[in-house]
């Protein structure tokens, strides 16, 4: 079982989207996703919840969590999304960065574009790694 951490600053948008789409599309016997943030917000952005409900993915009960070195050490891959130098460095951990705009306070049509970009990246990752359902 492989673990992928999707990390952004507030763990209230991009990383929540990525982890939820990953969980929906990944073979649960092969891989799982966790989302975290370097400075977690109090809740997932309401506009993100709305955009994800359009995909029949409910993030209303998702809670932002802190990205710690301990959490990162348990992962096989860390994908960062705008946390820059605030993301922990863990020796030996594969890492990738997806430079994506923060959906906070954006109109729904822009959030949809970010969501769809993330979905494409997640599908490509799952296909490349052989983790898709």
N, C-alpha and C positions, 0 to 999 in steps of 0.2 A: 504494500500500500504506500503510495507516494502522497506527500502533502505539499500543497502549493499555498503560499501566503501571498495575498494581494494586499498591498499596503499603500495608503495615501495619508495625508496629514490628519484629517478629522475622522476618517473611517465612517463617513456619513454619506458618501456618494459613490465615487469611482470604484473603490475597493469593494464596497457592498454589492454593486452591480456585477462586478467581475466574479466574485465568489458565488453569488446566487446563480448566475448563468453557467458557471463551471459545474456547480453541484447538479444542475438540471441536465447537463449534457454529458457528464463524465460517467464512466463505468464505475460504480461504487466499490467494486472489488479491486480496482486498479489505482484510483486516485481520489483525493478529496481536497477541498479548498477551505481556507480560513481567511478572514479579512481582519485587518487591524490598522491602527493609525498611530502616528507619532505624537499627536496631541488630540485624542479622541473628543469628538463633540458630544453633546447630550443625547442626540437622537439622529436617526437617518433623516436626511433632508426630505420634507414632504413632497417636493417635486420629483425626487428620485422614486419615492414610493409610488406615485402616480404613474410614472413612466414604466416602472417594472410591472405594475398591475396590468398594463396593456399586453404584457407577455404572459399573463397568468402566473406571475411570480410575486408573492406577497412578502414584502419586507417590513410590514407594520410591527412585527415583534423583534426585528433585528436590533441588536444593541452594539454601538461602537465599543471597541476594546483597544487597550494599549498594546502597541507592538513592542515587545520586550526582547532582549537577547535570548532569554530562556525559550520564549515561543519560537523565535527564529531558528534556534538550534535544533528544534524538532522537525524542521521542514527540509524538503529536498530542493525547493525552488522558491525564491523570493522575487516577486514582481512588484516593483515600485511604480507609483503613479503620482509623481510630483512632490515627494517628500524630501528629495535631494539629500543633502548631507545629514539630515535628521534621522534617516533610516540607519539602523544598526548594521555594522559590518560583522559578519560571522564567517570566520575562516572556513573554507571548503564548501560554503553554500553557493550553489549556482544562483545567479542573479540576473535579472533583466529589468529594463526600465521602459515603461510605456508613457511617453509624454502626452498626457491628456488634460484638457481643460477641466477645471473644477465645475461641476454642474450647479453648485450653490447659487441661488438667486437668478438663475437663467430661465428664460421662457421655455415652456415645455417642448417646443419644436427644436430648440438647441440641445436640450437634455436627451431627446430622442436620438439625435445625431451622435452624441457621445455614447449613449447606450448601445447603439448599433455598431459603432466603431469597436467598442469593447467586446461585443458579442462576436464580431468577426475575428478579433485577435484571440479570443478564448477558443473558438472553433479551430483556428489554425494551430494553436498550442496543443489542443487535444488530439488533433489529427497527427501532428508531427511526433508526438510522444506515444501515440498508440493507446490513449486513455479514453477515447470516445466510447459511448454506449454502442 
